[in-house]
């Protein structure tokens, strides 16, 4: 294999940390009222979905049946 033994100047790497661009980016556009309302509604919908899933899912996560609520089948009636 042929390898080159030339010195490579790495001064550009040191200068890259100090480099500052003189080009300023354009200012950000402000959100319109409809865009702000849309983002707010989407956020509220996501939060409401999470809260609703917790409310409907909590009873199914409880272990055991309640003491006062027992199911009786027709077979247990002794008919």
Order of alpha helices (4+ residues) and beta strands (2+ residues): alpha-alpha
